[in-house]
Amino acid sequence: MPFQKKKSPSYLPKKNMVVGRNPLVEALTTGANIDKILVARKASGEAIDQVRTLAREKNIPIQYVPNEKLNGLTNINHQGIIAFKSAVIYQDLQQVIDWVLSKGETPLFLMLDGVTDVRNIGAMSRSALCCGAQAIIIPDKGVGALNEDAVKSSAGALEQIQVCRVDSLLKALDTLHLNGIKVYTSEMNAKSKVYELPLSEPSCIIMGNEEKGVQSYLTKAADDKFTIPMKGDFDSFNVSVAAGIILYEAMKQRLLTYE
């Protein structure tokens, strides 16, 4: 009889998972850092309602999925609900802006729109911290999970830089503008070059999905568009490499201006 492999241990709950209704309610009420919650579409009951209320209060996204999806994540009784812990602590955007200004620093933020690869997120976070950026802004949906893999890829930068999770990137742009922070995004046919931007001033750079780029409504709301000149006739830089180039340019301008 041929040897049959046992089910992978990864089928059991991972360290970053909270499985079951009461465990999740307890985690939420005790202040655990929850990244997202998966709820079976037909799940109902008092505990489910309580989870919805707590998630709304804490701005934690809920995704409704088939029960089979949850079955594929764990082989224990999940009661129609599974949550994933975040490896970082999310901060309020306005509070972070106030904190940066109170230190006498010039804001330099990075906004991620549709970036799903955690390795790219990790690499960009590392570059952001190295180049003096104070915060990364992410949406509550449509972005890679800031899990242990992302933290590892960032070489621990995600544990040091401020991370602001918002329910709307467009609202976040409004908040930035109200605080005098200019927003910039790259565009292949833009007239401005990255080194022509006034990045020594309060700035936020939007980095988009590698395939789709930055969403059009965010591009329209940005203060200016720019391009990164390239020598070769090729598609474009990898998103994390492009972010590194832009952030380094911002750091260079600030070093020349403030030192």
ZANU-720139 format. One line per field, with one value per residue (C-alpha): residue in three letters; chain; x, y, z. Coordinates in steps of 0.5 Angstrom, whole numbers, m for minus. Example, Ala and Ser with C-alpha at 12.3 -4.5 7.8 and 13.67 -1.06 7.14 Angstrom:
REM ZANU-720139
resn: (ALA SER)
chain: (A A)
east: (25 27)
north: (m9 m2)
up: (16 14)
***
This chain:
REM ZANU-720139
resn: (MET PRO PHE GLN LYS LYS LYS SER PRO SER TYR LEU PRO LYS LYS ASN MET VAL VAL GLY ARG ASN PRO LEU VAL GLU ALA LEU THR THR GLY ALA ASN ILE ASP LYS ILE LEU VAL ALA ARG LYS ALA SER GLY GLU ALA ILE ASP GLN VAL ARG THR LEU ALA ARG GLU LYS ASN ILE PRO ILE GLN TYR VAL PRO ASN GLU LYS LEU ASN GLY LEU THR ASN ILE ASN HIS GLN GLY ILE ILE ALA PHE LYS SER ALA VAL ILE TYR GLN ASP LEU GLN GLN VAL ILE ASP TRP VAL LEU SER LYS GLY GLU THR PRO LEU PHE LEU MET LEU ASP GLY VAL THR ASP VAL ARG ASN ILE GLY ALA MET SER ARG SER ALA LEU CYS CYS GLY ALA GLN ALA ILE ILE ILE PRO ASP LYS GLY VAL GLY ALA LEU ASN GLU ASP ALA VAL LYS SER SER ALA GLY ALA LEU GLU GLN ILE GLN VAL CYS ARG VAL ASP SER LEU LEU LYS ALA LEU ASP THR LEU HIS LEU ASN GLY ILE LYS VAL TYR THR SER GLU MET ASN ALA LYS SER LYS VAL TYR GLU LEU PRO LEU SER GLU PRO SER CYS ILE ILE MET GLY ASN GLU GLU LYS GLY VAL GLN SER TYR LEU THR LYS ALA ALA ASP ASP LYS PHE THR ILE PRO MET LYS GLY ASP PHE ASP SER PHE ASN VAL SER VAL ALA ALA GLY ILE ILE LEU TYR GLU ALA MET LYS GLN ARG LEU LEU THR TYR GLU)
chain: (A A A A A A A A A A A A A A A A A A A A A A A A A A A A A A A A A A A A A A A A A A A A A A A A A A A A A A A A A A A A A A A A A A A A A A A A A A A A A A A A A A A A A A A A A A A A A A A A A A A A A A A A A A A A A A A A A A A A A A A A A A A A A A A A A A A A A A A A A A A A A A A A A A A A A A A A A A A A A A A A A A A A A A A A A A A A A A A A A A A A A A A A A A A A A A A A A A A A A A A A A A A A A A A A A A A A A A A A A A A A A A A A A A A A A A A A A A A A A A A A A A A A A A A A A A A A A A A A A A A)
east: (0 3 5 0 2 m2 m6 m1 0 m2 m9 m10 m11 m5 m2 m5 m12 m18 m23 m30 m35 m34 m26 m27 m32 m26 m21 m24 m27 m20 m16 m13 m10 m15 m13 m20 m26 m29 m36 m40 m45 m51 m48 m53 m54 m52 m45 m45 m48 m44 m38 m41 m42 m35 m32 m35 m33 m26 m26 m24 m26 m31 m31 m37 m35 m38 m37 m33 m28 m27 m27 m21 m17 m18 m21 m24 m31 m30 m38 m38 m33 m25 m21 m14 m9 m5 2 2 m2 m6 m6 m11 m9 m10 m7 m1 m1 m1 4 9 8 8 16 17 18 15 10 12 7 6 m1 m2 m7 m9 m2 m3 4 6 14 13 9 15 20 17 16 23 25 20 23 30 28 25 18 13 7 4 m3 m7 m15 m19 m20 m16 m9 m4 m5 0 2 8 11 10 14 19 20 20 26 22 20 13 14 17 13 6 1 m6 m12 m17 m24 m23 m17 m21 m23 m16 m14 m18 m15 m8 m11 m14 m7 m3 0 0 m1 3 2 6 3 7 5 6 10 13 19 20 26 22 17 17 18 22 15 9 8 4 6 1 3 m2 m3 3 m2 m8 m4 m7 m15 m17 m21 m15 m11 m16 m15 m8 m4 0 3 10 14 20 25 28 34 32 25 22 15 16 20 17 13 17 23 19 17 25 27 21 23 30 29 25 30 35 31 30 37 39 34 34 42)
north: (0 7 12 17 24 27 33 39 42 49 46 47 55 59 63 69 66 67 62 62 67 67 68 73 77 77 78 85 87 86 90 85 88 85 85 83 78 73 71 65 68 65 66 69 70 75 74 75 81 83 82 86 92 92 91 97 101 99 100 93 90 84 79 75 68 61 56 52 58 57 50 50 55 50 43 45 48 55 57 61 66 67 73 74 78 84 84 92 97 101 109 114 119 125 124 121 128 132 128 129 136 137 134 140 135 136 130 125 119 113 111 104 103 96 93 86 83 83 83 89 92 90 93 99 100 99 104 109 108 109 115 119 118 117 114 109 110 103 102 97 93 91 91 85 83 86 80 76 75 83 85 80 83 90 87 90 97 96 95 102 106 109 105 108 104 108 106 111 113 119 121 120 125 130 130 130 137 140 139 142 136 135 129 126 120 117 117 114 120 126 132 133 129 126 130 137 136 140 134 138 140 136 131 124 119 114 108 103 96 94 92 97 103 108 108 114 118 118 120 126 128 128 135 133 127 125 120 117 117 111 110 103 102 98 97 100 99 94 98 97 100 106 107 107 112 117 116 117 123 126 125 128 134 135 134 139 144 143 141)
up: (0 m2 3 4 7 13 12 12 19 16 16 23 26 25 30 27 26 31 30 33 35 43 42 36 41 46 42 39 46 49 44 39 33 28 20 17 19 14 16 12 8 12 19 24 31 37 37 29 31 36 32 26 31 34 27 25 31 30 22 21 14 14 8 7 4 3 8 4 4 12 12 7 13 19 20 27 28 26 27 21 23 22 23 22 27 24 25 26 30 26 27 26 20 23 29 26 22 28 31 25 26 33 32 27 22 14 13 8 7 2 0 m3 m8 m10 m8 m6 m6 1 m1 m5 1 5 1 0 8 8 3 6 13 10 7 12 11 17 15 10 8 6 5 9 3 m4 m1 2 9 13 16 19 12 10 17 15 8 11 15 21 18 19 26 26 21 22 19 18 15 12 10 4 0 m3 4 6 0 3 10 7 3 9 13 7 4 m3 m7 m13 m17 m23 m30 m36 m40 m35 m37 m30 m28 m21 m20 m21 m16 m10 m5 0 2 6 1 0 m6 m9 m11 m15 m17 m22 m27 m27 m24 m19 m20 m24 m19 m14 m20 m22 m14 m14 m14 m20 m24 m26 m29 m28 m34 m36 m41 m44 m48 m43 m39 m33 m26 m21 m16 m10 m14 m17 m10 m7 m13 m11 m4 m5 m9 m3 2 m3 m4 4 5 1 3 11 12)
***
